[in-house]
């Protein structure tokens, strides 16, 4: 008889895989690889994602890895920008290319009817390899070759058909810069990562289970953006262990992966916006509560920064800076126990040291959301 994993058991297993049951001592490259990257379309908020997961995290060191080309920011899973190791960039991008191309539908695709894909890709790669460029600059240059065509569509075509990385100083801790792009080939051509072979879909699914399991077929597809994973997991079944969830859905997992006792304590955590913990399952009830859904956050808008209490979404948080002061506002979705508020305040003080180290005046405020209805 197949074992049933409760929602709480799934929660604790996923938190363990996501390095959120405790902070870990782990080299940065190893952590980024273990997580199969961090969603990173914002310039810097993802640094805080590793702060929540690692002991002694130094953002300056991660910035060095970015400038040294050991990690890169590139469109991968779900056609969203991820921070990944250089090796994973080379290995995963060909596998998720169909997902990237799917994003070219709609107006962008219609604006390119009649044009030769290979010609656009070659021209675009030439321009970004001459020097890193913004999409606006790239579009203008391509429009010289294809006058009358929509510049944004031309630039997006290159983003789709040529693996592009965003280059520093964009994304470097404590710095700012325009969103400049060059090809992954040009950026990584002189590194060992450039020789990494493409990853197989079986390998990708196994990596997913390592970081996000136990999971259903639909969970894995939601995370990657790819389809037809039923046949992949059927093929991998002899190497995996299976469970059922409380809704009788089949779950797949690595046999020796951590599945902690459901009563294992889960510390409070401040997640960054777009944290993959909240984005990588079709059924997100293992971490997302009804109270979260009641807030009706815009599905296509900027994601809020989420507070976890007992491993579940319990509120949002935000730091506001003003000269030498910093205020961290926590908005719980429901009434919190006093012990949870104390734990949040203690973690907030640690967050101040990371995100607002120069502030001489610090304040923590709890402000609840309006009641439902």
TAPE-V75932 format. One record per helix or strand of 3 or more residues. SS is the DSSP state (hx for helix, st for strand). FROM is the first residue (numbers start at 0). TO is the last residue. Records with the same first field share a line. If there is no record, write none. Layout:
SS: FROM-TO, FROM-TO
This chain:
hx: 6-16, 27-33, 46-50, 58-66, 76-78, 85-92, 96-101, 106-109, 116-129, 134-144, 150-160, 183-187, 191-194, 200-211, 216-223, 228-238, 275-277, 289-293, 337-354
st: 70-74, 80-84, 163-165, 180-182, 239-243, 249-253, 305-308, 311-321, 324-331, 360-365
